[in-house]
């Protein structure tokens, strides 16, 4: 009569034998279970035959997660990123010692048995029954490979990982059936290759190539016998046998592998003895994962590339699909980053702004006519330490950036472009007093009109009291005269300006809509440097706006196959006529030749640009271009708290910071380096007639409200006066329009920069 456990039922060994018998009857053997503990684990053999037969015939093998390599436009490596550090290599590129070591220690009869090693099962059952615990398993390399496939498929989901590794008969049945399938379809060598590429070796290294690099800074094909033995020993318990953290335990395990290799005849006993005397010989390389490892200061560009991949539908219809492809890796991404431009940008940044300064700078370079992002950098490096940041100050919030920064007078050329497209002459004259109230009413979109409050009118003034008109467009642009541009937007209306901005890709960094208020002429809406650089590239390309792109090509390796993925293409459209763009170019050449941007000039190379300094000096800009490159430089406090008055930047003291004083030289040095050796191109010339003396006092069609004897306070009365409690304000019979205040519009009022007044350069 069979022996029974106390309490009834078969003993663990008898249960295991019964389970084994059922499996054999089903035409398969369940191996690798620690089967003296079957009863304790609550496992049952009932139903195992039916479960086996009901499994799908084919195992779905997910692509192995590998590292992704990001390259610059010349093919130089920028960074490697991965969810799992793995580089898949063929068996021929794996040391024979490594192949023998893993077989010797994990499954020495690998080449003699099928998917299941019956002798190994019986041996494990007998030993475990004798010890009453789990002292030996019997899973073959093939079964272990299948288990690793389940784990790989689970990804980083802890619930799925638990399901893939749980000690249940159901999982073992599934593992067995697929092991049989794998043996039939792949053969021993391919199974061994797959196993060595999928298994985890500790220290974030997946696969033997990554492990060889991590522990010995060498390749898998060059592993010596003692190195191979060490790696093979780690597999059973990567944490226990971690040579970095426990050299003694790792050495013992390595020597066990060497003894086993000698026992099965892979090496001689003399070889084993010599190898056992050798030190571990570690040459550990630290994990190099993520944009924090990027070279040439390109961490933020690297991060931008990642954001593009994860947000652009061309890489997958859903966010989940795109994330899955990115996490699986195995991608080689060639980007648009020009190494010469990136180097020049970082050199200029380092020279002019220190990472420990109270304020920071961010720059972006774009190629006109293509939308290619050539460079991106900032003074506070990519990282987690003091004076470092993970926020990309060059891009919009949706792409990993901040809330943006008011561009100040760098927005004025967009107003001028809208006016020229509307038919205004390039020599138009406005009275341009030193200070004035905002003209009212001003037409807006959808038939609405903005109306100033006559009882508490919104006001503005020029930077210097000497700036008193009349001025024409050329002189007003060179001197950045605020009152001229407010009279201009009042003449043409707000809607043509916001429409032109949209055509040029100019949007708020936080994604909010641009409000219908005349103060937008003075750059009160927060933008990112990349947005402004790409907008000015529209002028450089004679009116053609091209959406920014950062990725040239993507190759994806899955197994032995490499395929090319579709990538986003720049979409170009005409934002303005060639004549309008040529006229803006002529106006902005004057800014760098004899205007506020003289310190940004490029000598004999033709260039154009515009300075910008926001109210209270929370931000300063220079945005400029040549026919073949456009760039934007922002300087300021990302937190919008530190005014740039009485400040030291880059080791130099400044009483007041202007757009032409700090950002201008950064731009000039950056562009000089980026364009060195590149062709000198000229702008298309256009004639702007001089304004006639009799035209210079026309007051812009009666829109000169004169000096009101009151200095605009830089923001809040502009907001209140323009949108709250206003009435017809000089028109006589127009009702106050009803405006919806965009979400976030009030944000920034404390900085004095989002209202209708303010001081700009």
Beta strands, then each sheet from edge to edge (+ up, - down):
strand 1: 68-71
strand 2: 77-81
strand 3: 331-335
strand 4: 360-366
strand 5: 373-378
strand 6: 405-406
strand 7: 429-430
strand 8: 435-437
strand 9: 442-443
strand 10: 449-450
strand 11: 459-461
strand 12: 471-472
strand 13: 526-527
strand 14: 544-546
strand 15: 551-558
strand 16: 561-565
strand 17: 572-574
strand 18: 608-613
strand 19: 619-626
strand 20: 629-636
strand 21: 645-649
strand 22: 652-656
sheet 1: 2+ 1- 3- 15+ 16-
sheet 2: 5+ 4- 20+ 19- 18+
sheet 3: 6+ 13-
sheet 4: 7+ 12-
sheet 5: 8+ 11-
sheet 6: 9+ 10-
sheet 7: 14+ 17-
sheet 8: 21+ 22-
end
